[in-house]
Amino acid sequence: MRFLKLSRQFANSLTCHGGSNCFQLTFSAFISTQTGRQQIGKCVASHRYSTNHADTDADSRMTVVYRGNLTGVIKAAKLFSLSSSIMGFAAQPYLVTASKTFPTAAIACAGVTVFIFTYVTPLALHWLTRKYITELRFDHETETFKCVTLSFFLQNQETRFKASNVRVPTVPGMFTTFEANGRSFFVDLRQFLDVDVYKHLMGYDKPLDLQLGRPGDEKH
């Protein structure tokens, strides 16, 4: 906003009768000056600071309501799997060289083993654990959840949502407790630190709808 005000003041200070073309010329002239570039840098930095500051305030209000007890085991398993993948990539040139001297059956068996540990195991492990929530935070003021899951390379992935975005499937799928923002997540009820937050998350605090229908809805 400050940058736009300065650009308009600069454009109005020049006498020109070319309408929008005139404003574009003066705007370009303003950017080309040293003062214009400095003001652009200040405005961009101010916008980034305000955005980061707002995110920090929102995170500071959140409290931890859930911690997955399998987080350490999953991290260790994925770290071992990624390490075996690196060793598998490193062993491939050796297998190509050794294929000329060792029997074909031995090379084929070694190749299948390396392929499984290099490609299949990391992908399968990530597919099984990508829904697992390692930590869940809740903002009581805005009623916003922030869950943390693990990426393929063990990086934390944050997803924010509200209870209105949560859908509990009628028939739960494999490792799926609820869905939010188009993603499936898995939590363990026993690991929740606040049962009331769990009820709010799953929609158990809403009025019960038995879907019995009304008398007037019956067909004769």
QUIPECOR-V980185 format. One record per backbone hydrogen bond with DSSP energy under -0.5 kcal/mol. NH is the residue of the N-H (numbers start at 1). CO is the residue of the C=O. If there is no record, write none. Layout:
# QUIPECOR-V980185
nh=[NH,NH]
co=[CO,CO]
This chain:
# QUIPECOR-V980185
nh=[5,6,7,8,9,10,11,12,13,14,14,16,21,23,24,25,26,27,28,29,30,31,32,33,33,37,38,39,40,41,42,43,44,45,46,47,48,49,50,51,52,53,54,55,56,57,58,59,60,61,62,62,63,65,66,67,68,71,74,75,76,77,78,79,80,81,82,83,84,85,86,87,88,89,90,91,92,92,93,95,96,97,98,99,100,101,102,107,108,109,110,111,112,113,114,115,116,117,118,119,120,121,123,124,125,126,127,128,129,130,132,133,134,134,135,136,137,138,139,140,143,144,145,146,147,148,149,151,154,157,158,159,161,163,165,166,167,169,172,176,177,178,179,180,181,183,185,186,189,191,192,193,194,198,199,200,201,202,203,204,205,206,210,217,218]
co=[1,2,3,4,5,6,7,8,9,10,11,14,18,19,20,21,22,23,24,25,26,27,28,29,30,33,34,35,36,37,38,39,40,41,42,43,44,45,46,47,48,49,50,51,52,53,54,55,56,57,58,59,138,136,136,191,134,68,70,71,72,73,74,75,76,77,78,79,80,81,82,83,84,85,86,87,88,89,89,91,92,93,94,95,97,98,98,103,104,105,106,107,108,109,110,111,112,113,114,115,115,116,119,120,121,122,123,124,125,126,129,186,132,148,148,66,146,63,144,138,139,139,161,137,159,135,157,155,151,149,156,147,145,143,162,163,179,167,170,173,185,185,167,183,165,180,178,131,187,188,189,65,65,194,195,196,197,198,199,199,199,203,208,214,215]
